[in-house]
Amino acid sequence: MSALREIEDGIWAFDLAPEGARPWLGPDLPERLRAVAAEAESDAVRAVVVLGGENEFCLGAPLASLQDQSRHATRYAAEVPGAMGAIPVPVIAAMSGHAIGGGFTLGLLGDGAVLSRESLYGANFMALGFPPGMGTTAVLPWWLGPALAHDMMFSGRLVTGEELRVTPLAPYILPRESVRAEAIELARRMTEAPRASVVALRRMLAGRRADELARAVAEERAAHEALFARDDVRRSVDDRYGA
């Protein structure tokens, strides 16, 4: 089964979940992203648009994957930034729905993101009782600036896209019904040059981010492994998840 579906000539979609299903960060995500990277080596693929559900772009890791110590989310989530960085063409997230926790970070791991004024976004890890993962400690300051990123990471609060219009993302925060079309248009703008040149630039930019992301992921994962061994942290997740 193909990891991608064609939207128009050169622009392909990666669907986080089947139509009608709620999109989560599951243990299969790194492997699915590696399949996207393999398929995107084809000359037919010039850009990838990441699509979530109608109401939620991505809800982060499910509770079960935070509780299951044998397949803990911190383990598979650590592979996501590298898998995203290996995609050879520009990646744009159409974040029309809510994006929470690792779901928000996922949308910011590519080369562009279009958000909805009405939807909620946030790195709510600390609201559950543990620090961010999946490279969030590097990714959020890149896109939102350090002050707002630190506020959102420490508090775990969610904000609307409208509130994020004070950030560099402002030109890419639109009414919800316009998000998908703008993401596709952004993909077109990013791929007007010869494909070989687009791929070269994508690899340069992803390579420069890779070292900082790798350091962030390593630090986050070490913290998670220590903290999830604590009874108070596990109780906090159980008590607060879904509240």
C-alpha positions as a printed Julia matrix, in Angstrom:
243×3 Matrix{Float64}:
   0.0    0.0     0.0
   1.37   3.41   -0.97
   2.33   5.84    1.78
   1.38   8.79   -0.43
  -1.56   9.79   -2.6
  -1.38  12.32   -5.42
  -3.22  15.62   -4.99
  -2.07  17.14   -8.26
   0.94  16.91  -10.54
   4.01  16.79   -8.27
   2.14  17.45   -5.0
   1.4   14.38   -2.87
  -0.43  13.92    0.43
   0.58  11.95    3.49
  -2.55  11.18    5.51
  -1.92  10.78    9.22
  -5.1    8.7     9.61
  -7.71   7.07    7.37
 -10.69   9.24    6.47
 -13.02   9.56    9.44
 -10.44   8.31   11.98
  -8.85  10.44   14.69
  -5.13  11.03   14.03
  -2.73   9.97   16.79
   1.03   9.49   17.03
   1.25   5.72   17.04
   4.21   3.33   17.17
   3.98   2.83   13.41
   4.6    6.51   12.55
   8.41   6.34   12.11
   8.08   3.4     9.71
   5.31   5.17    7.79
   7.51   8.27    7.45
  10.4    6.15    6.2
   8.03   4.77    3.55
   7.15   8.35    2.59
  10.86   9.16    2.23
  11.39   6.14    0.0
   8.45   6.98   -2.27
   9.45  10.65   -2.41
  12.72   9.68   -4.11
  10.63   9.37   -7.28
  10.88  12.26   -9.73
   7.07  12.36   -9.71
   7.09  13.68   -6.13
   8.07  17.33   -5.74
   6.46  18.09   -2.34
   4.57  16.32    0.45
   1.59  17.86    2.24
   0.83  16.31    5.64
  -2.91  16.06    6.3
  -4.68  15.26    9.56
  -8.32  14.73   10.38
 -11.16  17.17    9.76
 -11.32  18.42   13.36
  -7.86  17.41   14.62
  -4.6   17.6    12.75
  -3.01  15.28   15.32
  -3.73  14.62   19.0
  -0.27  13.44   20.05
   0.49  10.13   21.71
  -2.43   8.06   23.06
  -2.57   7.35   26.79
  -1.82   3.65   26.29
   1.53   4.44   24.67
   2.52   6.6    27.65
   1.63   3.79   30.05
   3.14   0.85   28.15
   6.75   0.67   29.27
   7.63  -1.92   26.6
   6.59   0.37   23.7
   6.69   3.74   25.37
   5.91   6.76   23.2
   9.21   8.4    24.11
  11.01   5.58   22.28
   9.2    5.7    18.93
   8.65   9.47   19.05
  12.44   9.92   19.21
  12.66   8.44   15.69
  10.14  10.85   14.15
  12.39  13.92   13.62
  15.03  11.89   11.78
  12.41  10.15    9.67
  10.89  13.5     8.72
  14.3   14.95    7.93
  15.04  12.07    5.54
  12.18  13.01    3.21
  14.02  14.46    0.2
  11.41  17.03   -0.89
   9.71  19.92    0.96
   7.18  18.9     3.61
   4.26  21.21    4.43
   1.71  20.56    7.18
  -1.92  21.56    6.62
  -2.84  22.02   10.28
  -6.48  23.01    9.91
  -7.56  21.06   13.0
  -6.32  21.03   16.58
  -2.69  19.93   17.05
  -1.71  18.88   20.55
   1.56  17.74   22.13
   3.66  15.73   19.72
   0.99  16.37   17.11
   1.85  20.07   17.17
   5.57  19.34   16.98
   5.03  16.95   14.08
   3.45  19.74   12.04
   6.48  21.97   12.68
   9.16  19.43   11.74
   8.92  20.14    8.02
   9.58  23.17    5.84
   6.28  24.96    6.26
   3.02  24.85    8.17
  -0.36  26.47    7.64
  -2.55  26.84   10.74
  -6.16  27.74   11.47
  -7.13  30.85   13.4
  -9.87  28.89   15.17
  -8.01  25.7    16.15
  -6.04  24.95   19.3
  -2.3   24.33   19.33
   0.11  23.53   22.09
   2.85  21.45   23.63
   0.8   20.2    26.58
   3.4   17.75   27.94
   3.96  19.61   31.24
   0.21  19.89   31.74
   0.33  16.08   31.97
   3.37  16.13   34.24
   6.47  15.53   32.09
   8.77  17.57   29.8
   8.28  17.77   26.02
   9.64  15.16   23.63
  10.13  14.56   19.9
  12.48  17.51   19.57
   9.89  20.02   20.82
  12.45  21.88   22.94
  14.27  22.83   19.73
  11.35  23.08   17.31
   9.04  25.44   19.19
  11.61  28.23   19.68
  12.48  28.05   15.95
   8.92  28.75   14.88
   7.41  30.73   17.77
  10.39  32.55   19.27
  11.92  31.69   22.67
   9.62  33.71   24.95
   6.31  32.28   23.76
   7.8   28.81   23.24
   9.08  28.69   26.83
   5.74  29.92   28.17
   3.85  27.24   26.25
   6.3   24.46   27.14
   6.46  25.2    30.88
   2.73  25.85   31.29
   1.51  23.26   28.8
  -1.27  25.67   27.84
  -3.08  25.54   24.53
  -3.54  28.65   22.38
  -5.63  29.41   19.34
  -4.09  30.04   15.98
  -5.32  33.62   16.32
  -3.05  34.03   19.36
  -0.09  32.76   17.32
  -0.43  35.59   14.81
   2.21  37.49   16.82
   4.8   34.9    15.7
   6.69  34.45   12.39
   3.92  32.02   11.42
   1.46  34.92   11.11
   1.24  34.91    7.27
   0.34  31.21    7.4
  -2.51  31.41    9.93
  -5.82  31.55    8.07
  -9.5   30.74    8.49
  -9.88  26.97    8.86
 -11.58  26.5     5.48
  -8.59  28.09    3.69
  -5.8   26.08    5.32
  -5.6   23.08    3.01
  -5.68  25.14   -0.19
  -2.97  27.47    1.13
  -0.77  24.51    2.11
  -1.03  23.17   -1.43
  -0.28  26.63   -2.85
   2.76  26.89   -0.55
   3.92  23.51   -1.87
   3.6   24.84   -5.42
   5.64  27.96   -4.59
   8.38  25.88   -2.98
   8.74  23.61   -5.99
   8.88  25.95   -8.98
  12.64  25.44   -9.5
  14.06  22.27  -11.09
  13.44  19.28   -8.81
  17.15  18.58   -8.33
  17.64  22.09   -6.96
  14.61  21.76   -4.67
  15.97  18.48   -3.31
  19.43  20.0    -2.76
  17.99  22.9    -0.76
  15.73  20.59    1.26
  18.72  18.44    2.22
  20.82  21.45    3.18
  18.14  22.9     5.44
  17.2   19.56    7.01
  20.87  18.78    7.59
  21.46  22.02    9.45
  18.5   21.3    11.75
  19.47  17.67   12.27
  22.28  18.17   14.79
  20.24  20.44   17.06
  17.25  18.14   16.81
  19.36  15.1    17.65
  20.71  16.81   20.78
  17.24  17.87   21.86
  15.79  14.4    21.3
  18.61  12.75   23.27
  18.16  15.11   26.23
  14.35  14.75   26.16
  14.5   10.97   25.96
  16.94  10.72   28.89
  14.65  12.91   30.98
  11.6   10.83   30.05
  13.27   7.54   30.92
  14.19   8.89   34.36
  10.88  10.61   35.04
   8.56   7.84   33.85
  10.24   5.57   36.38
   8.73   7.78   39.1
   5.35   6.92   40.59
   4.35  10.59   40.93
   4.92  11.25   37.21
   2.99   8.15   36.14
   0.12   9.11   38.47
   0.11  12.63   37.05
  -0.27  11.31   33.49
  -3.06   8.92   34.52
  -4.92  11.64   36.43
  -4.54  14.48   33.95
  -4.7   12.83   30.53
  -7.95  13.79   28.84
  -8.93  16.17   31.65
